């Protein structure tokens, strides 16, 4: 039954992605094109099986947090006061696609991205 749930979930997610992109995953940057092309956070390995790392590429002495959402938009994790490199264990995650948002301490969206969990 768990496998059937995962399969149905994956099919629904694929259909949702084909139809629309959530507004919260679209961030507009005021940075010049040369700077906006460089990522602030790097997530690896992607796809991940047991652990994923988030590495802040340019810190600027700011305090960041990462919020992780499943494909239905439900918040599944919240990492606060990130170090330059932070790991996230994926023991309680199902296989599938997840969206993350890098935010400043005051809640300002800096960047969003996605990662895939494969088990």
N, C-alpha and C positions, 0 to 999 in steps of 0.2 A: 504494500500500500504506500510505503514511503517513496518507493521508486516511481509509482504512478503519480503521486503528488508532485514530485520534482519534475517529471516530464510535462505534466499539465502546466505547472508554474512556468517552466521554460518556454512553452508554446505561447502562453499568454503574454509573457514578457516580450517575446519576439514580435508579436502582433502589435503590442503597445508601442514599441520602438519604431515600427514601420509607419505607424499612424501619426505620432506626434512626439515632439521633444519637450520635456517639461520646462516651463519658464525659468525655474530656479537653477537649471543646469546651464543656462545661457548667460554668461557673464560678459559684459562689455568692459573693456579696459580703456583707461584714459592714457595709457602708456604709448609712446611712439611705437611704430611697427617693429623696429629692431629689438626693443625691450620686451614687447608683448609676446614675441616668438619664444623667448626663453622662459622656461617653467620656473615657478617658485618652489614647487614641491615635486619630487620624483617618487613614484610608487613602484616598488620592485620586490620580488620577481612578479611578473604579470604574464600569464596566469600564476596564481599562488595555490599551494596545497595546504600548508600547515601554519604559515606565518607570512605576513607582508610587512615590508619596511617602508616608512615614509621619511624621506630625507629632504630637509629644507635646503634649497640651493643658494638662496640669498636671504640672509636673516635681517639685516638692517636694524638690529637690536629691537625687533618687534616680538611680541608674544603671540603665538599662533595656537589655534586649536583645529582639530579635524572632526567633522561630523560625517558618519557613514550611514547611508540609506540603502535599503533594499530596493529592488526594481519597482515596488509598489509605492515607494515614497515614504515608507515607515522608517523612522530613525532606529538603527540597531546598535550604534556605538557613538561615543563622544570622547575624544582624546583631548585633554586640556593641558596647557603649559608644555607644549612640545619642545623637546630637545632638538638638536640638529638632525639626529637620526632616532626614530622611534619605531619600535616593532609592535605589531598587532597580531596576537595569536588568533587563529581562525578555527579553533576547536568547535565553537558553537555556531559556525556559519554553514549554511547549506551551499551546495554547488550552485553557481550562478553569477550574475553580473551585479556589482554594487557600485553606487555612486558615492564619491566623497567630495566634501567641500572643505577647502582651507579657508579659515576665517581668522580675522584679527580678534584680539581679546574683546573688543567692543562689539563684535558681531558682523563687521564689514566683510563681505565676501571678497576674497582675494583671487581664488582660483577653484575650479571644480574639475574632477576627472573621474575615471572609472577603473575598476579592476575586476578581474574574473577569478572566482574560486573554483578549483577543480579538485574533486575528491574521488 
